[in-house]
Amino acid sequence: MRTRGKVKGLRQTEVLVIGGGPAGLSASLEAASLGCQVTLVDSDLALGGQLIKQTHKFFGSKDERAGTRGFKISEILLEELERYKDRVKVHMNCTATGFYREDGVVSCVIGEDEYFRIKPGKIVMATGAQERLLPFPNNHLPGVYGAGAVQTLMNVYGVAPGKRVLMVGAGNIGLIVSYQLMQAGVEIAGIVEAMDRVGGYWVHAAKVRRMGVPIYLRHTIKEALGDRVVAGAVIQEIDDRFQPVGKEIQIDVDIICMAVGLTPTCELLWQAGCEMVFVPQLCGHVAQRDLFMRTSHPDIWVAGDAAGIEEASAAMVEGRIAGVGVARSLGKDDSSEHSKRLEEYRRRLADLRGGEVGQKICQGLECCTVNEWGV
Amino acid sequence: MFWRRTADVVVIGAGVQGCSIAYNLAKMGVKDIVVLEKGTICSGSTGRCGAGIRAQWGTEMNCRFGLAAVEKFEQLHDELGMDCGLNQSGYLMVAYKDSEFEQLQKSMKLQNSLGINTRVVTYDEAKEICPGLAAEDAVGFTFHERDGHADPFLTTFAYMEAAKRLGVEFLRFTEVTDVKTVAGRVAGVATNRGDIDAPVVVNAAGGYSQFIAKMAGVEIPNLSERHEILITEPVEPGVCPPMLMSFSGNYYIQQRPHGSIIGGCSPEGHPQDYDLGNSWDFLEMMSRTFVRLLPRTKGVRVVRQWSGLYNMTPDRQPVLCEADNVKGFFLSCGYSGHGFMFGPISGELLAQLILGQEPWIPIGMLHYSRFERGELLIEPAVV
């Protein structure tokens, strides 16, 4: 451990929450409601994370506002945040660029200009997920998008990304974004899916099929065509070992949209030296955590997609649990209140994970959850 | 899994030193060489280094090594059959103090006497050499145009591939846990995967070489210091073609072919904890140096920062020799931050020593016994 004198210009906060999506907002609210002083940083221009572009109604459970559209849920959380504005300081357009484990300092940049560092007592990493992309020739051409980016363009900024889209991936995101693109007047030339069946909910798949969109099962994208921008795509059937077979099909599109899954954003957790484990069911490397969502680093909690890819409903509950965990470790409020809330949140998580999809999540969680870290 | 029980030569460490030694031995006809690496090829100090190559040194021995290294790098592509990413745009040394400039000029005289055409350049010339430079506060510059930098990964991989073609075997994730000796001779190594008997063992373990030496019962005073370094996002090439270096300015900076700029410095109090962590004070200090020295980097993002180990000796010169008390145990370590550039030469020299030949550059003074005798060869020109 390096020793150093008092550092000038080092900000302090009891709790730093990194990421203002459903998990980070919930963690901030929960910690603030239990008396913590919270600093919330988010790299985007608005709080809410992916919620603000989700125009579809949520599934899940009533506790987590099933039936409400994603962006509405974000508005509800922000109203709640308003009540704690004296306890939660928010920095928008602010990226946490590094965690320095020798002294626990986090470096942040607001926009392109303002740099500061902050020394939090506790940290909740709610950094969300990143979109996966596939390697194929010309995948760098303008016009190759992640589905999340397309959704942001359309639903947040009101911009149609192009005229004719090839969607890669028939999971829920691929299906929902395809449908939303059609609602925005964009043509879907087809949906390519490597597996032999649709991965997303049947109700979403049925919607796009009813509108005549072909779904190419057991197909993959071979390459993007075009000189300076995307002008088309080549797709091909694949066999059981994902090797290309059969003839190539050329499709004229100006947009190739990749909806091939997400992976947890965990750079800061690696930098912090948290114990990490690769869990396929959670879509990547995730931090080992206890039942309070605390990582192996005694001052760092994790919540939401950063802790494993799941849905926003579960992210919100995990955020709540992390918020309670942080407050508890800071000795805030009385422990009976903590226990009452934890019991409630754990019940809600169990409800959310009760279904078929939840089984896979639960299997994954078994690989990365400990009861409680030894002190 | 097949496990070899014997080898003619075991090389410990697959950085540039280990790969170069293995290649040179194989080239000189040695069969059955195995290189053991506890991580992946080039994952230690070589792959983390600033990658400079220079002949501008302050001691005769280093000048000879440096010039030989420059000449070697100039034809390494042809010899190894693979591009090593050589950029020969020179080293521009920047002095901010009169005494420092005097020292540079003193070194230059020595260099010139050894056939190294270092020259003093004016600030205007310096700006021609390095268009992005802002150093009004400098008092003088020296420049040697054959200096430069190379890609440490490409260079090490080129050695490895060439060595493989000559039959050398590389075992990754194979950590040496003991060096076995019998009656004053090395007998082999124990690893996490099994033992290998060998009459010759080479310690090229970089930052961990003192531990390997100790396993053989050889005491060397090497210490490993953590040094930090960072890289920016790309800017247009041509901002900083040469390696910029200053001892009092405390920096070395170079631009990669794709435009990113790499820079490191020597902050006070290098931790010796083998932690390979990073610090924000380095980030801030180095960023300030970048912007002051290369104003084009203002507002440019830092992509990544990392650290590596300098394996330091008391006189900042390497240990390149056979152990006194353990015959067959050879050491190539303690390069004190310039092991990458010397690798092509030291590999050749050590291979000669191992085969009982006279190294073509005398290396007798690089025996570690110099430390006990107090005959240090102090090198002034180190960042």
Interface residues (C-beta under 8 A of the other chain):
Chain A: R2 R4 T97 G98 Y100 R101 E102 V105 S107 E112 D113 R117 Q271
Chain B: G269 P271 G277 N278 S279 W280 D281 L283 G299 V302 Q305
